[in-house]
Amino acid sequence: MTRKEATLTAEADRLWSVEEVSKFLGVPVATVYQWRYLGVGPKGHKVGRHVRYIPADVLSWVREQP
């Protein structure tokens, strides 16, 4: 594996913060937190005191929306 491939793989495997999900979806940060509270948004995971998202889960959730 080349250094460039390793960098791309590491970036693809990186978890997203609430702010990154907000930016990706084009919605306010408060909306992402509200969706999490209501259980209607993409699946988030607690990492210590922080919420993180798997990018593939966010994309899957987007595709499932009507």
C-alpha angles and dihedrals in degrees: 000000000000123000090250091052091048091051092050091048092049091049092049091050094049117111120237125235123226088258092054092049089049092052093044093051095038095234132120119272088242089060092055090051091047092050089051091050092049093043094235103108133074115305113270128195128214113235104182105306094338133087115226132182132213105231092222090055091052092049091047091051091051091052091051094056116105 
